[in-house]
């Protein structure tokens, strides 16, 4: 009886312990927040349209066939008026310009007949965007940076001006010149007739009776007035500035002349010439290669206002220089005009003082030494 009571108490203690554990777990367990189920967003539908592109190079005047075009999809928002979506719309038409592989065909790139193609005008005009014009600028070795510029390059255009002081009324360079005036009744022997004053007076060829208008001055140490006249005619003041940035080069040299030269040389190349038989041990002398003529001007694409400005500068004898830009660089920066004063201040160049000694021999115009490299003659066989 006593043993059964002990088992009952043990069972009650175990039961109460289990109940306590369950209550503690329920009380202190972390709250579980239900996670929302992921919402599947609908896939956006892209509206596309097929356009025709070239699959290989198509030279100007070639007939468009199914073998040289293909359809590719593009977004409808990029579809422009003049593109084609059907092969039948371009089949049999002629290419107005040279078409590279991957070009999206446009209506203005194709002609319906050879007559329409011949009335198109010059080929080079096809590369000028609407609203722009081409203007040709004379060049030389310095202007064109030793001739690296090629069609399609981007350049900056710099110009150098020479400013002089002029008389506002005469519109002639200062200082003015003066002549002797003979009053009525004066002694003709002491008053010589003056020569007419002209604007074309050279430094070493001054008309008699005409002197340079100078300024009143005094001899140092003597109270004697003198008339100081300039020792030479006025020196112009130069200023250089970049006037155009990121300009496209359209062509280099005479486009029409190069085309005529090619047409004239083609028939001669097609006609075989009979050569006299040469002895087996005698070599045919090599003909000297004709040097390619250097281009004399370059054409650039600008807006009509800039083209008129360049025309005005060329009429006034301005000196142009092209600065070749890096490929893909379309940045524009603020460039300060370059003058003698700006050059001295920017690079901290002092004006030499007058010293009681100097260098010998005397050098009036410094010149860098020139190295001449003579070509090595080819030895005779």
Order of alpha helices (4+ residues) and beta strands (2+ residues): alpha-beta-beta-beta-beta-alpha-beta-beta-beta-beta-beta-beta-beta-alpha-beta-alpha-beta-alpha
